Amino acid sequence: MSKLTHNQIEKVISQVLLPFYHVKRDMPLPVGERRSENDAEHSWSLAFLACCLAPEIDEKFDVGKICQFAIVHDLVEVYAGDTAVHGDPQHILTKNAREAEAAKKLAQEFAYLPWITQTLDAYNRKDTDEAKFVYALDKYIPVFFDYLDKAQLFKERKTSLEKYNRELEQHRKKAHSHPEVGKYYDEVRELLNAHPEYFYGG
């Protein structure tokens, strides 16, 4: 018999679930209406793609665990906000500290829902193949979106292909947290490199 109260359920909906829809990402959607993607949409996209690909990449994967990791992977952004890969360098430098504080706040505010903290901690440890796979795939999706969008965002921001590649040096290393995802990531980057005209000055 559940011991949860209506107020406890309302709290997680009003303070986590709904605010997640209002965390705007730097990434615009590449097809259809041109608007910023939000964290809820991004997390669903990652969960969907990860669950689709996982059985084809490694039959030993726990797909349920993968789905759970994808759902919570950006949950700290409810309090910490999004940190854009191509954003302000000073903001990027504070990412780890902001997200650590956000994780503590989630743990304190929602101690009565231990799944949140347990799943987030398990993902952040990156000590399972499932966590590494989700972490890597999270880096693959945005560059694929850049390709589908013909890097329109970067032309608008007057970002050259050279600067784009420079800003993604660490991003690429993260994508190689899982070798199979790393291969797909590199394929998309090669497609982008073949089209310098997509970028400013190309």
NORCORKA-V488113 format. One record per helix or strand. SS is the DSSP state (helix for helix, strand for strand). FROM is the first residue (numbers start at 1). TO is the last residue. Records with the same first field share a line. If there is no record, write none. Layout:
SS: FROM-TO + FROM-TO
This chain:
helix: 6-20 + 39-57 + 63-72 + 77-80 + 89-93 + 95-109 + 114-125 + 129-148 + 152-156 + 161-167 + 169-175 + 179-193 + 196-198
strand: 24-28 + 36-38
